[in-house]
Amino acid sequence: MTYLGLDLGTSGVKALLIDGNQTVLAEGHAPLTVMRPHPMWSEQDPQSWITACEAAIAQIRDAAPAVFAGLRGIAVSGQMHGATLLDANNKPLRPAILWNDGRSHAECAELETLADFQGIGGNIVMAGFTAPKLRWVQKNEPGIFAKIHKVLLPKDYINLWLTGEYVSEMSDAAGTLWLDVANRDWSDTLLAATGLTRDHMPRLVEGSGKAGELRADLAAQWGVGAVSVAGGAGDNAATACGLGVVHPGQGFLSLGTSGVLFSVTDSFATNTESAVHSFCHAVPQTWHQMGVILCATDALAWLSQITGQTPAALAGLVKDVQKPSPITFLPYLSGERTPHNAPNATGSFLNLRRDHTLPDMVQAVMEGVGFAFADCCAALDACKSLPQSVYVAGGGSQSVVWLQMLADITN
């Protein structure tokens, strides 16, 4: 028996085929593009997700046709918060509004006055979440809003393609701001604040639960038998499951484009004062809290663009670090979430002198990201959910020097 994992990212779809021992049998990948028709807008065509999935799966089928025929299970993970609006015929009414779209900043303040999003939904209303996006559509595209039959998250649109059913799961649904996170169910109160009802929403399952069966026509096209499709997970919850971070007290640090400090909890708790995210985990009766920074390895990528050197080459300039950089770097190149909730925050180098070198600046960037993670540690510690040790994921984890800095800075 084999199992297929699909990951719907912002820049591409990845596909992975494994056996029952989690041995990797084949991989596939297909790129995606983001449309930015106006400042602060970020959109994708939902059909491009399906096309990319088909391409990535075709690569796996071509590479390992015999073992693919033994497919028995599929699960999808993916980018969170995206608003995918469907009509009664399951056709997208407009391009999906993505997680990194900032157009609904004004609607965030409105929603905070209309319902207890922080208490029930567990999070400050931010433009990245789904609810303010729908408020924006309601105000600015009323004709489209009136035709909405279902609102799906990006990965759940893939599940609709796979199964023909409207299904979401707890970890991703918590990122809409419409979920009663403590009770793991849609909140009628929060939905009403954006002019929706639970009829507009998919049914909910646990991430490890069954979302449905692979459609018969797809099964015949792929040459497989009966295949179960799981609920799946939002991207960070999926990373946690992949690392085995599923029990209270465990955690991981994601040193990717953005940065995440993820901690598993056995109950729902909030710290919205420090912009901590409180979501359901993808496993039953488990929750998690996250400190999120918006610019982690992306800070090094920015310096890479400025200097014309690759991020790996820049990281290689910093050897065995014996003392802090004489330069201070504030890593707020894309604003900041935890603990500042400051979308307009900006980055800077401080204390620059003529004798400073590029390695000094690279070290300052790494340290600045480290101290941003230290802020996340303090925020999680305030709600008694700071893990004592963490796994590390993401591209930045390839730098042993950076990992040592993070360990030193965060103790």
KAURMO-V769042 format. One line per field, one symbol per residue. ss: DSSP state (H for helix, E for strand, - for the rest). burial: # if it has 16 or more other C-alpha atoms within 10 Angstrom, else .. A space follows every 10 residues. Layout:
ss: ???
burial: ???
This chain:
ss: -EEEEEEE-- -EEEEEEEE- ---EEEEEEE E---E----- --EE-HHHHH HHHHHHHHHH HHH-HHHH-- EEEEEEEE-- --EEEE---- -E---EE--- ----HHHHHH HHHH--HHHH ---------H HHHHHHHHHH -HHHHH---E EE-HHHHHHH HHH---EEEH HHHHHH--EE ----EE-HHH HH-----HHH E-EEE----E EEE--HHHHH HH-----EEE --EEHHHHHH HHH------- EEEEE---EE EEEEE----- -HHH--EEEE ------EEEE EEE---HHHH HHHHHHH--- HHHHHH---- -------EEE -----E---- -E-----EEE -------HHH HHHHHHHHHH HHHHHHHHHH HH-------- EEE-HHHH-H HHHHHHHHHH -
burial: .######### .########. ....###### ##........ #######.## .######### #.....#### ########## #######..# .######### #####.##.. ##..###### ########## ########.. ....#..### ########## ###.###### ########## ##.####.## #.##.###.# ##.####### #####...#. .#.#..#### ########## #...###### ########## ######.### ##.####### ###.###### ########## #.##...... #..##..#.. ....#.#### #########. #.#...#... ........## ########## ########## ....###..# ####.##... ###.##...# .
